[in-house]
Amino acid sequence: MNGYMKGKHLVVFLLAAILIFYMGGCENPFSQNIESANKHSNKKREKKTTEKNELNAKEELQKNEHERVALAQKNEEMLQQKIRDYLNTNSLSGTIAVVRGKHILFNEGVGYTNIEKKVLNTPSTTYPIGSITKIFVSTSIMMLQERKKLTIQDPVSKYISNFPNGDKIKLYHLLTHTSGIRSPHWQKNDKTPLDLIQEIAKGSVKFQPGEKWDYLDANYMVLGYIVEKVTGTSLHEFIQENIFDKVPLKETGFFTHENPEPYTSKSYVKKDDKIEKTNSLNPYLLFGCGDIYTTAYDLAQFDQALLSGKLVSKNSLEQMTTPSAAQPKYALGIYNDYDRNYYFSIGVLGGWYSMHGYYKDNNHTQIVILMNSRTKTTEIGSIMKNIYRIIMDSPLSSQTDLAHS
């Protein structure tokens, strides 16, 4: 009996101990599973919340971007209309391109390229650009200097014998119009660059090189001839291969005796309320100094390529844009206006009146004006200035990232 009771008590004791153990002395496995499930559920909720927040943020960014692009487009359209209004109000005729960075803000024609046939000017209308040709020649000279074919400190006598004051006149003096040479007396039968040089060589000098600034086409005729002599090819072929093809300028070329009018615009001068067509051009007299034609946008592309270092080195570009002591604004085929903070050059041939400007602002604003009709009082520099003011007064002037840029 006692043994039986002792056994019974032992069993009760063991059952109680087991019960106490599971209830308090050890974790409940069911409770542990529940807690693990709760943690997993919380993580899923947190992940969904994070994903939702990221999606909302992305949608907000997209919305802001769409609004930014829409605003930029609206501001651009307003600017384009203001430029149109200005051109029409002033009865201008030609093509105007405005480029900022690589973005075209404006590229439109105004007026007639052919008044008799009522053909309108367009972005693809081509114009002779006169003296703007000179910067293509100076670029060619700098390219040859980089290739060690010449230096701009070489005397002209190194390339042309019996040239007046040739031992003292350097290529630099020709580039900066400080050579002192005289304009030649042209002969009707002269048709080649060598004929031009021989006529120039017959003259005397007006002053010693570097003493004065005397803008003269003959300086660049001599440079064009030197390019031909150094390269063994024609000036046109050298510029075509090393500049036109390299940029590339697909609507730019030369007018020659064989093809005197490859450009599409006609030239007009307004006199006493009458519009007169001007005479055809003589390519022979424009060799090296005025025989290039182009479009407004092509010329803007050339400026961008030159001043961004695509055509010549940084060192060459610095030399090209540094004015001479004799003329504080004229450098090598291009003006550097420190007051207005831009580079520019101008060309005039009959009624064709051209100007291109590259502003040294944060957005690298470029303006090209190619006109085919003018009066004696037309001031293309003022037109350039007014268009630039319209741009700077627009909301776009403070934007550095345009729609479509």
C-alpha positions in Angstrom: 0.0 0.0 0.0 2.7 2.4 0.9 4.6 1.5 -2.2 1.5 2.1 -4.3 0.9 5.5 -2.8 4.5 6.5 -3.2 4.3 5.5 -6.9 1.1 7.5 -7.3 2.6 10.5 -5.7 5.6 10.3 -7.9 3.5 10.2 -11.0 1.5 13.2 -9.8 4.7 15.0 -9.1 6.2 14.3 -12.5 3.0 15.4 -14.2 3.0 18.6 -12.2 6.7 19.2 -13.1 6.0 18.7 -16.8 3.0 21.1 -16.7 5.1 23.7 -14.9 7.9 23.3 -17.3 5.8 23.9 -20.4 3.8 26.7 -18.8 6.7 28.7 -17.4 10.1 27.1 -17.6 10.2 26.8 -21.4 8.9 28.8 -24.4 5.7 27.7 -25.9 6.4 26.5 -29.5 3.0 27.7 -30.6 3.7 31.1 -29.2 7.1 31.2 -31.0 5.5 30.4 -34.4 2.9 33.2 -33.9 5.6 35.7 -33.1 7.6 34.7 -36.2 4.6 35.0 -38.4 3.9 38.5 -37.0 7.5 39.6 -37.8 7.2 38.3 -41.3 3.9 40.1 -41.8 5.4 43.3 -40.5 8.3 43.1 -42.9 5.9 42.6 -45.8 3.9 45.6 -44.8 7.1 47.7 -44.5 8.3 46.6 -47.9 5.0 47.4 -49.5 5.0 50.8 -47.8 8.6 51.5 -49.1 7.7 50.4 -52.6 4.6 52.6 -52.5 6.6 55.6 -51.3 9.2 55.0 -54.0 6.5 54.8 -56.7 4.9 58.0 -55.4 8.3 59.8 -55.5 9.0 58.5 -59.0 5.5 59.7 -60.2 6.1 63.1 -58.6 9.5 63.4 -60.3 7.9 62.5 -63.6 5.1 65.0 -63.1 7.7 67.7 -62.2 9.7 66.8 -65.3 6.7 67.0 -67.5 5.8 70.4 -66.1 9.4 71.6 -66.6 9.4 70.5 -70.2 6.0 72.0 -70.8 7.1 75.3 -69.3 10.3 75.3 -71.3 8.4 74.7 -74.5 5.9 77.5 -73.7 8.8 79.9 -72.9 10.6 78.9 -76.1 7.4 79.4 -78.2 7.0 82.8 -76.7 10.6 83.7 -77.5 10.2 82.5 -81.1 7.2 84.7 -81.5 8.9 87.7 -80.1 11.8 87.3 -82.5 9.3 86.8 -85.4 7.5 90.0 -84.4 10.8 91.9 -84.3 11.9 90.7 -87.7 8.5 91.4 -89.3 8.2 94.8 -87.7 11.5 95.9 -89.1 10.7 94.4 -92.6 13.9 92.3 -92.6 14.7 89.8 -95.3 16.9 86.8 -94.7 17.4 83.8 -92.4 18.1 84.0 -88.7 19.4 81.2 -86.5 19.7 81.3 -82.7 21.4 78.4 -81.1 22.2 77.8 -77.4 24.6 75.0 -76.7 23.5 72.4 -79.3 19.8 73.4 -79.0 18.2 75.3 -81.8 16.0 78.1 -80.3 15.2 79.7 -83.6 15.9 79.0 -87.3 13.5 80.7 -89.7 13.4 82.7 -92.9 11.7 86.1 -93.3 11.0 88.0 -96.5 11.7 86.9 -100.0 14.8 85.2 -101.3 13.5 86.0 -104.8 11.2 89.0 -105.0 10.3 88.6 -108.7 9.2 85.0 -108.3 7.8 85.5 -104.7 10.0 82.8 -103.3 10.3 83.0 -99.5 13.5 82.8 -97.5 13.7 79.5 -95.4 16.2 77.9 -93.0 17.7 76.1 -96.0 18.2 79.3 -98.1 21.9 79.9 -98.9 23.7 83.2 -98.9 27.2 84.5 -99.8 28.7 85.6 -96.5 31.5 87.9 -97.8 34.2 88.7 -95.3 33.1 86.0 -92.9 35.0 83.8 -95.3 38.2 85.2 -93.7 37.7 83.2 -90.5 37.7 80.0 -92.5 41.1 81.0 -94.0 42.6 81.9 -90.7 41.4 78.6 -89.3 43.2 76.9 -92.2 46.4 78.7 -91.4 46.2 77.7 -87.7 45.6 74.1 -88.8 48.8 74.2 -90.9 50.7 75.7 -88.1 49.6 72.8 -85.8 50.9 70.4 -88.6 54.2 72.3 -88.6 53.8 73.2 -92.3 54.2 76.9 -91.4 54.1 79.4 -88.5 52.3 82.6 -88.3 55.6 84.3 -87.5 57.1 83.3 -90.8 57.9 86.2 -93.2 55.9 86.3 -96.4 59.2 86.2 -98.3 59.5 82.5 -97.3 56.6 81.7 -99.6 56.5 84.5 -102.1 59.7 86.0 -103.5 59.9 89.7 -104.5 57.0 90.6 -102.3 57.0 94.2 -101.1 58.6 94.4 -97.6 58.3 90.5 -97.6 61.2 90.0 -95.1 59.4 92.1 -92.5 55.8 91.3 -93.1 54.8 88.1 -91.2 51.8 85.9 -91.8 50.5 87.3 -88.5 50.4 90.8 -90.0 48.3 89.5 -92.9 46.0 87.7 -90.5 45.5 90.9 -88.4 45.4 93.4 -91.3 48.5 95.1 -90.0 50.8 94.3 -93.0 50.8 97.7 -94.6 50.4 96.4 -98.1 48.3 98.2 -100.7 45.2 97.0 -102.6 46.2 96.0 -106.1 45.0 97.3 -109.4 43.0 94.5 -110.9 43.4 93.4 -114.4 40.4 92.0 -116.4 42.4 89.1 -117.8 43.7 87.9 -114.4 41.8 84.7 -113.3 44.1 82.8 -110.9 45.4 83.3 -107.3 48.9 83.7 -108.7 47.7 86.6 -110.9 46.3 88.2 -107.8 49.5 87.9 -105.9 51.5 89.3 -108.8 49.3 92.3 -108.9 49.6 92.8 -105.1 53.4 92.4 -105.4 53.7 95.2 -107.8 52.6 97.7 -105.2 54.4 99.5 -102.5 53.6 99.5 -98.7 51.7 102.2 -96.9 53.3 101.6 -93.5 55.6 99.3 -91.7 54.0 96.0 -90.4 52.3 96.3 -87.0 52.2 100.1 -87.0 48.5 100.4 -87.9 45.3 98.4 -88.6 44.1 98.7 -92.2 41.3 96.2 -93.1 42.2 95.0 -96.6 40.9 92.0 -98.5 44.3 91.6 -100.2 45.8 90.3 -96.9 43.6 87.2 -97.0 44.1 86.8 -100.8 47.8 86.4 -100.0 47.1 84.0 -97.1 44.8 81.9 -99.4 47.6 81.6 -101.9 50.1 80.6 -99.2 47.7 77.8 -98.1 47.8 76.5 -101.7 51.5 76.7 -102.0 52.1 74.9 -98.7 49.6 72.2 -99.2 49.9 71.6 -102.9 46.2 71.7 -103.3 43.6 74.4 -103.9 42.4 76.6 -101.0 38.8 75.4 -101.7 39.8 71.8 -101.5 41.7 72.3 -98.3 38.8 74.1 -96.6 36.3 71.5 -98.0 38.2 68.6 -96.6 39.4 70.0 -93.3 36.4 72.2 -92.3 33.3 71.7 -94.3 33.5 67.9 -94.2 34.8 67.7 -90.7 32.1 69.7 -88.9 30.1 68.8 -91.2 28.6 71.7 -93.1 26.4 70.1 -95.7 24.9 73.3 -97.2 28.1 75.3 -97.4 30.4 75.7 -100.4 32.2 78.1 -102.8 31.0 80.1 -105.8 33.5 80.0 -108.6 33.8 81.0 -112.3 32.6 77.5 -113.2 29.6 77.7 -110.8 29.1 81.4 -110.1 25.6 81.2 -108.4 25.3 77.9 -106.4 23.5 79.8 -103.6 19.8 80.2 -103.7 19.2 83.8 -102.6 19.1 86.9 -104.7 20.5 90.2 -103.6 18.6 93.5 -103.3 19.3 97.1 -102.2 16.5 99.5 -101.2 17.0 103.0 -102.5 14.4 105.8 -102.2 11.6 103.3 -101.6 12.7 101.3 -104.7 14.1 97.8 -104.5 17.0 97.1 -107.0 18.6 93.8 -107.7 22.4 94.0 -107.3 25.0 92.8 -109.9 26.4 89.3 -109.9 29.5 88.6 -108.0 33.0 88.2 -109.4 34.5 85.1 -107.6 38.0 86.0 -108.8 38.1 89.2 -106.7 36.8 87.3 -103.7 39.4 84.6 -103.5 40.4 83.9 -99.9 38.3 86.8 -98.6 34.7 86.4 -99.6 33.7 83.5 -101.8 31.9 81.2 -99.4 28.1 80.7 -99.2 26.2 78.9 -96.5 23.0 78.7 -94.4 22.5 80.4 -91.0 22.5 77.1 -89.1 25.6 75.8 -90.9 27.5 79.0 -89.9 26.3 78.5 -86.3 27.6 74.9 -86.5 31.0 76.1 -87.7 31.3 78.6 -84.8 30.4 75.9 -82.3 33.0 73.5 -83.8 35.7 76.1 -83.9 35.2 77.6 -80.4 34.7 74.2 -78.8 38.1 73.0 -80.0 36.9 70.5 -82.7 38.9 72.2 -85.4 42.0 73.6 -83.7 43.7 73.2 -80.4 43.0 75.4 -77.3 46.4 77.1 -77.8 45.6 77.9 -81.5 42.1 79.2 -80.5 43.7 81.5 -78.0 46.0 82.9 -80.6 43.1 83.3 -83.1 40.9 85.2 -80.6 43.6 87.5 -79.2 43.5 91.0 -80.8 46.6 92.7 -82.1 48.1 95.8 -80.4 47.1 97.9 -83.4 43.4 97.0 -83.1 42.1 96.0 -79.6 39.1 94.2 -81.0 40.3 92.5 -84.2 42.1 89.2 -83.8 42.8 86.6 -86.6 39.9 86.9 -89.0 37.4 87.5 -86.2 36.5 90.3 -83.8 36.7 89.8 -80.0 34.5 92.4 -78.4 35.4 92.3 -74.7 32.8 94.9 -73.8 29.9 93.0 -75.1 31.5 89.6 -74.3 31.2 88.0 -77.7 33.1 87.0 -80.9 31.7 88.1 -84.3 32.5 89.0 -87.8 30.5 90.7 -90.6 30.3 90.3 -94.4 28.8 92.6 -97.0 28.4 91.8 -100.7 25.8 94.0 -102.6 22.5 93.5 -100.8 23.8 90.5 -98.8 24.6 91.5 -95.3 25.8 88.8 -92.8 26.8 88.7 -89.2 27.5 85.9 -86.8 28.0 86.3 -83.0 29.1 83.8 -80.4 28.4 85.1 -76.9 30.6 84.1 -74.0 27.6 83.7 -71.6 26.8 80.6 -69.6 24.7 79.1 -72.3 27.0 79.9 -75.3 24.4 81.7 -77.2 24.9 81.9 -80.9 23.1 84.3 -83.3 23.5 84.2 -87.1 21.9 86.8 -89.3 22.1 86.3 -93.1 20.2 89.0 -95.0 19.7 89.4 -98.8 18.2 92.9 -98.7 19.3 96.1 -97.1 19.3 99.8 -97.2 22.2 102.2 -96.8 21.2 102.7 -93.2 20.7 99.1 -92.2 22.8 98.4 -89.1 23.2 94.6 -88.7 25.1 95.1 -85.4 22.0 96.7 -83.9 19.8 93.9 -85.2 22.1 91.4 -83.5 22.1 93.4 -80.3 18.3 93.6 -80.2 17.8 89.9 -80.9 20.2 89.1 -78.0 18.3 91.4 -75.7 15.0 89.6 -76.6 16.7 86.3 -75.6 18.1 87.6 -72.4 14.8 89.2 -71.4 13.0 85.9 -71.8 12.5 83.3 -69.0 14.8 81.0 -71.1 17.8 83.1 -70.2 17.9 81.6 -66.7 17.3 78.0 -67.9 20.3 75.9 -68.5 18.5 72.7 -69.6 15.9 73.3 -72.3 13.2 71.0 -73.5 14.6 68.8 -76.3 18.1 69.7 -75.4 
